[in-house]
Amino acid sequence: MLTRACLAQDGANLLQTMDGRTDLVTTLQLGRAHPEVDAQTYENIVSLLDKALQMIMDNDDCDNAMAYLDIVNAFQTGSGDGARNVGEHPTIRNSPLWKDTKFWQQTIF
């Protein structure tokens, strides 16, 4: 499983492999118990998710696609009316993966 140090240092490189994408989503799922994160962690999660979504699309990685679809809404920064969900970040919301018909066909059907 990925450690925080590993994520910070090599996260983007690890996302190029299916095992790396699986490890990242597993790590993020473990963090769901504490969904509110500070601003820097929020931006780090957005950056890693952006890269993961791109790698999923580039590699037709349907095994991880549904897990990431679920995890993009698991974290937020701030609380109350000022909370910002990771899935609402423009980088994640505008990911080309969400517009890919093949992605939806493979993950939903």
C-alpha positions in Angstrom: 0.0 0.0 0.0 1.2 3.5 -0.7 2.5 5.6 2.2 2.2 9.3 2.5 5.9 9.8 1.7 5.5 7.6 -1.4 2.5 9.5 -2.6 4.3 12.8 -2.2 7.4 11.7 -3.9 6.4 9.2 -6.6 2.6 9.4 -6.8 2.4 10.5 -10.4 4.8 7.9 -11.6 3.0 5.1 -9.7 -0.3 6.1 -11.4 1.0 4.9 -14.7 0.5 1.3 -13.5 -2.7 -0.4 -12.7 -1.4 -1.5 -9.4 -0.4 2.0 -8.5 -3.9 3.3 -9.3 -5.4 0.5 -7.3 -3.1 1.3 -4.3 -3.9 5.0 -4.5 -7.7 4.4 -4.4 -7.3 1.9 -1.6 -5.3 4.5 0.4 -7.9 7.2 -0.3 -10.7 4.9 0.7 -9.0 4.4 4.1 -8.9 8.1 4.6 -12.7 8.5 4.1 -13.2 8.3 7.9 -11.8 11.8 8.0 -13.1 13.5 4.8 -12.3 17.1 5.8 -8.7 17.9 4.8 -6.6 21.0 4.9 -6.2 23.2 1.8 -2.8 21.8 0.8 -3.9 18.1 1.2 -7.0 19.0 -0.8 -4.9 20.4 -3.7 -2.6 17.3 -3.5 -5.6 15.0 -3.7 -6.9 16.9 -6.7 -3.6 16.7 -8.4 -3.2 13.0 -7.9 -6.8 12.3 -8.8 -6.4 14.3 -12.0 -3.4 12.2 -13.0 -5.2 9.0 -12.0 -8.3 9.8 -14.1 -6.1 10.6 -17.1 -4.2 7.3 -16.6 -7.5 5.4 -16.3 -8.7 6.9 -19.6 -5.3 6.4 -21.4 -5.1 2.7 -20.2 -8.8 1.7 -20.4 -8.6 0.8 -16.7 -12.1 -0.2 -16.0 -11.1 -2.2 -12.9 -10.3 1.1 -11.2 -12.7 3.4 -12.9 -15.7 2.8 -10.6 -13.7 3.1 -7.5 -12.4 6.5 -8.6 -15.9 7.6 -9.6 -16.9 7.0 -6.0 -13.7 8.5 -4.4 -13.8 11.9 -6.1 -16.6 12.9 -3.7 -15.1 11.5 -0.6 -12.9 14.5 0.5 -13.5 18.2 1.1 -11.7 21.2 2.5 -13.5 23.5 4.8 -16.9 22.8 6.5 -20.4 24.0 6.4 -21.4 26.3 3.5 -17.8 27.0 2.7 -16.9 23.3 2.1 -15.4 22.5 -1.3 -15.7 18.9 -2.4 -12.8 17.4 -4.5 -15.4 16.4 -7.2 -16.4 20.0 -7.6 -12.9 21.2 -8.3 -12.8 22.4 -11.9 -9.8 20.1 -12.7 -11.8 17.0 -11.6 -15.2 18.2 -12.8 -13.8 18.9 -16.3 -11.8 15.7 -16.6 -12.0 14.3 -20.1 -12.8 10.9 -18.6 -16.3 12.0 -17.7 -17.0 12.8 -21.3 -15.7 9.5 -22.6 -18.6 7.3 -23.7 -16.5 4.2 -23.6 -15.8 4.9 -19.9 -19.5 5.0 -19.1 -20.3 1.9 -21.1 -17.6 -0.1 -19.4 -18.2 1.0 -15.8 -22.0 1.2 -15.8 -23.0 -1.6 -18.1 
